């Protein structure tokens, strides 16, 4: 028969054996996880580098296009300013004399109508 000390030693030895097996399983799984993580990081870096290159090219192209758009916007601003000046000149050259001519024609009509009214006998005159 086994003494109490031997039984206690046997229990402790079995406990340590189970603990070592459990730790071995955990370490094997941890090693697999680290291996898979390393593969995923390598794959990710293989995919990310070309994407970053594409993003860099896209950003450079966008900046180039923005410079072009800025130049176009500046030209449009200049053209709209020139059009405002041309409109002012056309208004001054054509509209002002036309308004004056229309006022003159209207004044002449009113004067002619009053002259005709004055030439009519008093019984045929219209009174406003």
Order of alpha helices (4+ residues) and beta strands (2+ residues): alpha-alpha
